[in-house]
Amino acid sequence: MSKVIISTLYNSDVFTMACRQFDKAADAINLPEAIRDRTKYPRRTFAVALPIRRDDGSVTVFEGYRVQHNLSTGPAKGGIRFHQGVTIGEVAALSMWMSWKCSLVGLPYGGAKGGVIVNPSQLSEGELERLSRRYMQEMIPFIGPHVDVPAPDMGTNEKIMGWMMDTYSNHIGHIVPGIVTGKPLALGGSQGRREATGAGVAYLVKKYLADLKIPIEKATVAIQGFGNVGSETAAALENYGAKIIAISDHTAAFYNAKGINIQKALAYVRSQKVLHNFDGGEEITNAKLLELKCTVLVPAALERVITHENAPRLKCRILAEAANGPTTNQADKIIDTRDDIEVIPDVLCNSGGVIVSYFEWCQNLQNFYWSRDEVLQKLFVILDRAKDSVELQKRKFKFSRRLAALTLGIQRVADAKAARGLFP
Ligand code: NAD
């Protein structure tokens, strides 16, 4: 008889959501009681205080987390989020999804996630550097290239990864590029990593459009979030010939039936940092963007934006989940009953990021570097394989695509835990 201590540590809507997804998948594959809860709950969690000197001489203490959900299948792997809304429960949920994602696409990794409660746009460059370095400093005893390998997520980028790598390397006494992925090329970053998540999203969208026999030149796309993932997805889909009719960030959303010029939007964001006052389309709300009539809807910002309220009103043919956890459990149930929407679930859809992070780590460990073409070619091979296995699982058991993807991911982690014994 297995007993679980139900902790309140991770209490939050998003953690509950990840647990419900897990429970449903575990029921679907009859995961034995003895393995269930230790596959579900995070293995270990760190909370750290991060004092930094502000530019005006004062000191502010920020709070940061790292949740290592699973270390049974390889070093833990997952991004670090800098956002004012970060909670330990959110980080835990994101760490669970990393486990299932890495497992689904066959990477030799566990799952982790990190976060700091901070609005990075309110820090100067120097303050951001001190915070990033301090976070890494506090994590040094708990991570390593064979223990846990962080990467960028919302609010963090390659410059921050470079500072973190440098902090770790100074501590060790020699350069250790494999401690983080998503670094600048000059510090051992991989060709193709910056665009990897968006390139993967766009590649899968192209494949699913082909399955639906919709020519990509006829596809219209609405994208929420214009950061790393949203903007790279937009650029790659535009390259494939699709028309991007709406984009947004946290400051504004824009619609243009004739198609938004993505290069112009990218140049605008490079100079202005945000989309506010962009003149490439009519201004709409982020809520309206999600309900636009389009072929492909791409949430690429926060979790839980597709809810039971807007799910019945979605007018897309494909919902491509570039963000992690954009669809609530209730919305998922509604979408399951709608034959007119194909969901590409997050653990498959945005896996391009961690796949190329894996390539970066392999290159760092070998000190042998690959070309961009080689990276993207290898990425697409893994995505094709993962898509095929999800479609097979979906057909074989009559699962939804999300359930197919999650059951595949969860089963492998559970198998590894069962094979290793009780400790890992
Ligand atoms: P980012 O910080 O580069 O960009 C986030 C974007 O979302 C920004 O444009 C921001 O303005 C926008 N945004 C924030 N709040 C918003 C709101 N309330 N409404 C509309 N837009 C809002 O982050 P990112 O790396 O592009 O990550 C985006 C999502 O993709 C996250 O869910 C992340 O977990 C997921 N993801 C990222 C990667 C990666 O490699 N970076 C990999 C897999 C998944």
Boltz pocket constraint, residues with backbone or C-beta under 6 A from the ligand:
constraints:
  - pocket:
      binder: B
      contacts: [[A, 152], [A, 153], [A, 154], [A, 155], [A, 156], [A, 193], [A, 197], [A, 224], [A, 225], [A, 226], [A, 227], [A, 228], [A, 229], [A, 230], [A, 248], [A, 249], [A, 250], [A, 251], [A, 286], [A, 300], [A, 301], [A, 302], [A, 303], [A, 322], [A, 323], [A, 324], [A, 350], [A, 351], [A, 353], [A, 354]]
      max_distance: 6.0
